[in-house]
Amino acid sequence: MKIALAALLLTACADDAFNLAPYVCPVDGVCANDPDNPGNNGNNGGIACIDGKCQHFTACSPVKQGVATTCGTGTSKCTLVLQGNDAIVGACVPQHGIALAEGASCTMSVPPVSSAAAQYPTAVPDACSPGFICATPLFDPALTPACHSFCNADTDCTVSGDHCFQVQGPSFGALIGICFPGCDVFNPSSCPSGQACAMVSGPLSLSQGFCVTAGTLKLDDLCSLTPRGVTSPDSPTPQLCQAGLQCTQGTSGASRCTAICSASNTQCPAGKVCQTSSGCSGGVCFCN
């Protein structure tokens, strides 16, 4: 009885929060969804922290500059926002500032959780031009943010050396990514000091490496490259591996820190074998 009553109260609070929007965003940047009307969430819009207030928004699919969006032109643009506590979606938000160009320094807002923990950004509109977003790989707040282009494939990235880092799956009918500079997973010096080249597997980035803050997890430790918000707004994810190790999913479904090798260099830690016949992707093999 008590459990049922508590659930009812939580639902009522969520309903009230949704209906009373706009209201000041909570400290973690997570706004309540409408639990009784799923059509008000996700693809059809919903509520998110925009301009410091939890308010309703119109959904859209972010695209590179010059491609029309459902937001129209002028005072609004399509960008990524934190939807509830478990998804990142496209939303029409006000254009702020002077419409900064690609590569310009900008301010990325993230919820105040543990230091150097990559997480979804709050939906505070940035000053980047339409078609760009103020971001870092994995939305890592320890890195220096800049205006980067949205993309659906590597061919959308116009800056030499950039690759399309997958952020959102095909829930809007297309994969959504952000163009970031790539790095060489076999060359530690391809990333600045204190960072590591993390290989992100996915339909967009394939086996491309991106520079992120180096983690502390050791060989065979459980790890995660999923930004905060997918499982719980309080989870300080992703959990990153030490430089030289890659977070890869094994046959059990769990992701662990794994050493890498190649067909030309099969050296692996003691007890591990370079899986050249079945464990390679884009020239990168794994030690298992």
N, C-alpha and C positions, 0 to 999 in steps of 0.2 A: 504493500500500500504506500509506504513512504517513498519507495523507489519510483513508483508510478507518479506520485504527486510531484516529486523532484523533476522528473522528466517533463511533466506538464508545465511546471513553472519555467523551466529552461526554454521550452518552446514558446511560451507566452512572452518571455523577455526578448527572444529573438524576433518575434512578430512585432513587438512594440518598437524595438530598435530599427527594424526595417521601415515601419510606417512613420516613424518620427524623423527620419533622415530629412535634411542634413543635420548632423551633430558632430561635435568635436571628436576626432579620431582617438582611439585608445593608444596607450604608449607603444604597443607592439604593432600598430598599424593595421590590425585585422578587424574588419567590419563584419557585422552579422549579415548573413544571407536571409532570404525569405524562405523559411522551411516549408511553408504550405503551398508555395507557388513556384515550383522549380523553373517554370518558364521565365521567371524574373531574374534568374541567375544564369551564369555560363554564357552560351552563345547569344542569348537574347538580351544581354545586359545584366544588371544587378546593382549591387552597391559596393563601393570601394572608397578607400581613403584618398581623396583628391583635394588638393589645396588645403590640407589640414582638417578637412571635414569628411565624415562618412556620408556619401551622397550617391544618388542614382546616376548611372551612366548608360550610354548606348554602346553596344558591342561593335567591334570592327576587326578587320584583319590587317595588322601592320604590314606595310610593304615599303620597298625602297623609294627614294625620292623620285618624283616625276610620275609615279603610278597613282591613279586616282583611288581614293578610299570612300567609304560610305559616310565619312564625317564631313565631306564637302571641303570647301576652302575658306581661308580667312582666319577666323578666330579660334578654330579648333584643329586638332591633329589626332592621328591614331597612334597610340603607344601601348606598352604593356603595363598592366596593373595587377596587384595582388587581389584575387577574388576570394573572399572568405579566408580560410586558413589552409586551403589545400590545392590551389590552382593559380596559374598566372595566365591572364587572358588579355585580349586586345580591347581597348576602350577609347572612345572619343573624349579628349580632355582639352582644356584651354591651352593655347600656345603662349608660352611665357618668354619674357626677355627679348633678345634681339635676333633670335633664330640663328644660332651658331652653326657653323659649317662642320663638315666631317673632320675629325681629328682635333677639334678645339677642346680645351680643358673645360670641364663642367662640374656641377655638383650632383652627386648621386645620393639619394636618401634611402637609408635602410633602417629597419627597426633596431633599437638598441639592445642587442643581446650580447653574448660572449664575444670578446675581442677577436678579430680576424676570422670570425665564422662567416662563411659565404651564405647569403640568404637572398630571398626575393626582395626587390626594392619596394618601398611603399609607393603609392601612386601619386606622389607629388610631381606634377608636370615639370619637366626640365626646360632649359632654354635652347635645346637643340632644334634645328629645323625639322619640319615634317619629313618623315622618312628616316630619321636618325633617333637614337636614344642614348642617354647618358648612362654608360654601363662599363663593367669590367667582366672578364670571363667568370662564370658562376656568380656574378654580382658580388664578387669578393670586395668588401669595403677596405681591405688592407692595400689594395692596388689603386693606382691612379686612374680615375675615370676620365673618359673622353667621349665625344659624340661619335657613335658608330652607326653604320647603315644597317637597316633591316635587310633580310635576304631570305630566299627560298632555296638557293643553291649557291655553290661556290662561284658560279658564273655571274652572280649578281654583285659580287664584291669587286670594286674597281681599283682598290689600293693593292699594289703589288705585294704578294706574300700573305694577304688576308684570306681567311677561309670562313665558311658559314657555320657558326656554332649553333646547334639546335637548341632552342629554348622551349618551344611549344609544339606539340604533336598536331595531327591533322584534324583537331576538333572543329576548326573553321573551314575545313575543306582543303587546307594547304599547310604544309610544314612552315613554321616561322622560326627564323634564326637571326643572329646578329653577326656581322662581319668583324672578326678579331684577327690580329696578327698570329700566324702560325709559328711553331717552333719545332726543333728536331729532338725527338725523344731520346736519341742516342748521343746528343751533344748537350751536356749540362750548361755550357756557356751560351747557348742560344736563348737563355732567359736571364734577366737581371739577377743580381745577388739576392738571396733570400727567397727566390721563386723557383719553381720546378715545372718542367714541361709535362703536363698531364694529358694523356691520350684519352680523348673522349670519343667513344664509339656511338654511332647513330646514323640514321638515314642521310643526314646532311654532312656531318663532319667526317664520316667514315672512321679512319684511324688517325686523324690529324691531331697534333699536339697543340695545346694552348698554355701559356704561362699563367700559373696561379701561385698563391702563397704555398711554400713548401710545408707539408704536414709533418707529423711526428710518428705516424704509425709505421710499424716495422713489418718485415716479411711475414706473410700469412695472417696478419691482423685483419679483422673485418673493417671495411671502409665504405665510403659512399661519395659519389660525385653529384648527388642530387641536392639542389639548393633547398634551403629551409622553406617549409610550407607544404611539402608533399605529404609528410606523415603527421606532423604536429607543428604548430607555430612555435612551440617551445623547444623543439629539437635543434641543437646547435650543429646542423649538418651543412655542408658535407664534411665527412671525416676523411682527411687527406693523408696520403702516404708520404714517406720520406722521399727526397729527391732520388731518382734512379729507379724507383718502384712505380708500378702502375696499378690502379684500382680496376680489377677485371672480374667479371662474373664467371664463376665456375659452373660445373655441371650440376651442382647442388642448388644453384640459384643464388647463393650468397656471394657477395663481392668481397674480395680479399686483395691485399697488397701483394703484387706478383712481380718477380724479376722478369726482364725482357731479354731477348736474344734475337739473332737473325740467322738466315741461312749461311751467311759468311762468317758469323761469329756465334757459335753455339755454346759459349761458356755460360754456365749457370751455377748458382750456389750449390753446396754439397747436398746431395740427395735429390736434386732436381734435374730434369732432362729437358733440353730444348725441343719443343714440339714443332719441329719443322714441317711435318707432314700434315698436321691438322690444326695447329694452333697459331697460324699466322694471318695477319691482315695488313695489307698495304706494306709488306716487307718487314713487319714487326711480328716476332714470334714470342711465345711465352714459355717460361720455365715452370714445369709442373712435375 
